[in-house]
């Protein structure tokens, strides 16, 4: 993409470049718009968006962490609570990106899991498999030298 022509109007362009991208921001943005754009860019650079599978794995792992016992017992309890939530609360709350206050941590995690899984139910074995995949992926990334874990591995 070629740079925009240099005229008196766009001499104040904000340019952000990376190895695979180039981003220009218009000079006629208001101060609030500049702040909003800068905040969004920082949020993306500091905490890049995750894939749907990563978001679901993270939601499963966090939801499993609030229950006690062996992994299979926790997965069975999460399955029971998750199915109950899908039957009772999901239809009412599926359009909310985040639940309005007040709500419990458990309900928030169940809502996040339902959003990541598009409201579909999961068995306890699926929950364990998803959690194990997420844990294996984290171990792999933490044991790799810098930059190696970010290569496009095939699974």
C-alpha positions as a Markdown table, in Angstrom:
| # | Residue | x | y | z |
|---|---|---|---|---|
| 1 | Unk | 0.0 | 0.0 | 0.0 |
| 2 | Unk | 1.6 | 3.3 | -1.1 |
| 3 | Unk | 1.8 | 6.2 | 1.4 |
| 4 | Unk | -0.8 | 8.9 | 1.0 |
| 5 | Unk | 0.2 | 12.0 | -0.9 |
| 6 | Unk | 1.9 | 14.7 | 1.2 |
| 7 | Unk | -0.3 | 17.7 | 1.2 |
| 8 | Unk | -0.8 | 20.5 | 3.7 |
| 9 | Unk | -3.8 | 18.6 | 5.1 |
| 10 | Unk | -2.1 | 15.4 | 6.0 |
| 11 | Unk | 1.4 | 16.4 | 7.2 |
| 12 | Unk | 0.4 | 15.5 | 10.7 |
| 13 | Unk | -0.4 | 11.8 | 10.0 |
| 14 | Unk | 0.4 | 9.4 | 12.7 |
| 15 | Unk | 2.3 | 6.5 | 11.2 |
| 16 | Unk | 2.8 | 3.2 | 13.0 |
| 17 | Unk | 4.9 | 0.5 | 11.2 |
| 18 | Unk | 5.7 | -3.1 | 12.0 |
| 19 | Unk | 7.3 | -5.9 | 10.0 |
| 20 | Unk | 4.0 | -6.8 | 8.4 |
| 21 | Unk | 1.8 | -3.7 | 8.7 |
| 22 | Unk | 1.7 | 0.0 | 8.2 |
| 23 | Unk | -1.0 | 2.1 | 9.8 |
| 24 | Unk | -1.9 | 5.8 | 9.2 |
| 25 | Unk | -4.3 | 7.8 | 11.3 |
| 26 | Unk | -6.0 | 10.9 | 9.8 |
| 27 | Unk | -4.9 | 14.3 | 11.1 |
| 28 | Unk | -8.4 | 15.7 | 11.4 |
| 29 | Unk | -9.4 | 13.4 | 14.4 |
| 30 | Unk | -10.6 | 15.1 | 17.5 |
| 31 | Unk | -8.6 | 14.7 | 20.7 |
| 32 | Unk | -11.1 | 12.1 | 22.0 |
| 33 | Unk | -10.8 | 10.1 | 18.7 |
| 34 | Unk | -7.0 | 10.2 | 18.9 |
| 35 | Unk | -7.1 | 9.0 | 22.5 |
| 36 | Unk | -9.5 | 6.2 | 21.5 |
| 37 | Unk | -7.4 | 5.1 | 18.5 |
| 38 | Unk | -4.2 | 5.1 | 20.6 |
| 39 | Unk | -5.8 | 3.1 | 23.4 |
| 40 | Unk | -7.1 | 0.5 | 20.9 |
| 41 | Unk | -3.7 | 0.2 | 19.2 |
| 42 | Unk | -2.0 | -0.2 | 22.5 |
| 43 | Unk | -4.5 | -2.8 | 23.6 |
| 44 | Unk | -4.0 | -4.8 | 20.5 |
| 45 | Unk | -0.2 | -4.6 | 20.6 |
| 46 | Unk | 0.1 | -5.4 | 24.3 |
| 47 | Unk | -2.7 | -8.1 | 24.4 |
| 48 | Unk | -3.2 | -9.4 | 20.9 |
| 49 | Unk | -6.6 | -11.0 | 20.1 |
| 50 | Unk | -6.8 | -14.7 | 20.6 |
| 51 | Unk | -8.4 | -17.3 | 18.3 |
| 52 | Unk | -11.8 | -18.7 | 19.2 |
| 53 | Unk | -10.1 | -22.0 | 20.3 |
| 54 | Unk | -7.8 | -20.2 | 22.6 |
| 55 | Unk | -10.6 | -18.2 | 24.2 |
| 56 | Unk | -12.7 | -21.3 | 24.7 |
| 57 | Unk | -9.7 | -23.2 | 26.2 |
| 58 | Unk | -9.0 | -20.3 | 28.6 |
| 59 | Unk | -12.7 | -20.2 | 29.6 |
| 60 | Unk | -12.8 | -23.9 | 30.3 |
| 61 | Unk | -9.6 | -23.8 | 32.3 |
| 62 | Unk | -10.8 | -20.8 | 34.4 |
| 63 | Unk | -14.2 | -22.5 | 35.0 |
| 64 | Unk | -12.6 | -25.8 | 36.1 |
| 65 | Unk | -10.3 | -23.9 | 38.5 |
| 66 | Unk | -13.3 | -22.9 | 40.8 |
| 67 | Unk | -14.3 | -26.5 | 41.6 |
| 68 | Unk | -12.6 | -28.8 | 44.0 |
| 69 | Unk | -11.5 | -32.4 | 43.6 |
| 70 | Unk | -10.0 | -34.6 | 41.0 |
| 71 | Unk | -9.9 | -33.3 | 37.4 |
| 72 | Unk | -12.7 | -35.7 | 36.3 |
| 73 | Unk | -14.9 | -34.7 | 39.3 |
| 74 | Unk | -14.3 | -31.0 | 38.6 |
| 75 | Unk | -15.2 | -31.6 | 34.9 |
| 76 | Unk | -18.4 | -33.4 | 35.8 |
| 77 | Unk | -19.4 | -30.7 | 38.2 |
| 78 | Unk | -18.7 | -28.0 | 35.5 |
| 79 | Unk | -20.7 | -30.0 | 33.0 |
| 80 | Unk | -23.7 | -30.2 | 35.3 |
| 81 | Unk | -23.5 | -26.4 | 36.1 |
| 82 | Unk | -22.9 | -25.5 | 32.5 |
| 83 | Unk | -25.9 | -27.5 | 31.3 |
| 84 | Unk | -28.0 | -25.9 | 34.0 |
| 85 | Unk | -26.9 | -22.5 | 32.9 |
| 86 | Unk | -27.6 | -23.2 | 29.3 |
| 87 | Unk | -31.1 | -24.3 | 30.2 |
| 88 | Unk | -31.9 | -21.5 | 32.6 |
| 89 | Unk | -29.9 | -18.4 | 31.9 |
| 90 | Unk | -28.3 | -18.5 | 28.5 |
| 91 | Unk | -31.4 | -17.6 | 26.4 |
| 92 | Unk | -31.8 | -14.5 | 28.6 |
| 93 | Unk | -28.2 | -13.5 | 28.6 |
| 94 | Unk | -26.8 | -14.6 | 25.3 |
| 95 | Unk | -26.8 | -11.1 | 23.8 |
| 96 | Unk | -24.7 | -9.6 | 26.6 |
| 97 | Unk | -21.0 | -9.4 | 26.0 |
| 98 | Unk | -20.5 | -9.1 | 29.7 |
| 99 | Unk | -23.0 | -9.7 | 32.4 |
| 100 | Unk | -24.4 | -6.7 | 34.2 |
| 101 | Unk | -23.5 | -6.5 | 37.9 |
| 102 | Unk | -24.2 | -8.0 | 40.4 |
| 103 | Unk | -23.3 | -11.6 | 39.4 |
| 104 | Unk | -21.2 | -14.4 | 40.8 |
| 105 | Unk | -17.8 | -15.4 | 39.5 |
| 106 | Unk | -19.2 | -18.8 | 38.6 |
| 107 | Unk | -22.0 | -17.3 | 36.5 |
| 108 | Unk | -19.5 | -15.0 | 34.8 |
| 109 | Unk | -17.3 | -17.9 | 33.9 |
| 110 | Unk | -20.2 | -20.0 | 32.7 |
| 111 | Unk | -21.4 | -17.1 | 30.5 |
| 112 | Unk | -17.9 | -16.6 | 29.1 |
| 113 | Unk | -17.8 | -20.4 | 28.3 |
| 114 | Unk | -21.2 | -20.3 | 26.7 |
| 115 | Unk | -20.2 | -17.3 | 24.5 |
| 116 | Unk | -17.0 | -19.0 | 23.4 |
| 117 | Unk | -18.8 | -22.2 | 22.6 |
| 118 | Unk | -21.8 | -20.5 | 20.9 |
| 119 | Unk | -24.3 | -21.9 | 23.5 |
| 120 | Unk | -23.5 | -25.5 | 22.7 |
| 121 | Unk | -23.2 | -28.0 | 25.5 |
| 122 | Unk | -20.0 | -29.9 | 26.3 |
| 123 | Unk | -19.5 | -33.2 | 28.0 |
| 124 | Unk | -17.1 | -33.6 | 30.9 |
| 125 | Unk | -14.7 | -35.5 | 28.6 |
| 126 | Unk | -14.7 | -32.7 | 26.1 |
| 127 | Unk | -14.0 | -30.2 | 28.9 |
| 128 | Unk | -11.0 | -32.3 | 30.1 |
| 129 | Unk | -9.7 | -32.6 | 26.6 |
| 130 | Unk | -10.0 | -28.9 | 25.9 |
| 131 | Unk | -8.3 | -28.0 | 29.3 |
| 132 | Unk | -5.5 | -30.5 | 28.6 |
| 133 | Unk | -4.9 | -29.1 | 25.2 |
| 134 | Unk | -4.7 | -25.6 | 26.7 |
| 135 | Unk | -2.3 | -26.7 | 29.4 |
| 136 | Unk | 0.0 | -28.6 | 26.9 |
| 137 | Unk | 0.0 | -25.4 | 24.7 |
| 138 | Unk | 1.0 | -23.3 | 27.7 |
| 139 | Unk | 3.8 | -25.7 | 28.7 |
| 140 | Unk | 5.1 | -25.7 | 25.1 |
| 141 | Unk | 5.2 | -21.9 | 24.9 |
| 142 | Unk | 6.9 | -21.5 | 28.3 |
| 143 | Unk | 9.5 | -24.2 | 27.5 |
| 144 | Unk | 10.4 | -22.7 | 24.0 |
| 145 | Unk | 13.2 | -20.2 | 23.4 |
| 146 | Unk | 12.0 | -16.7 | 22.5 |
| 147 | Unk | 10.2 | -16.5 | 19.2 |
| 148 | Unk | 10.1 | -20.3 | 18.6 |
| 149 | Unk | 6.6 | -20.8 | 20.1 |
| 150 | Unk | 5.2 | -18.1 | 17.8 |
| 151 | Unk | 6.1 | -20.0 | 14.6 |
| 152 | Unk | 3.1 | -21.4 | 12.7 |
| 153 | Unk | 3.1 | -25.0 | 13.9 |
| 154 | Unk | 0.7 | -27.5 | 12.5 |
| 155 | Unk | -1.5 | -29.4 | 14.9 |
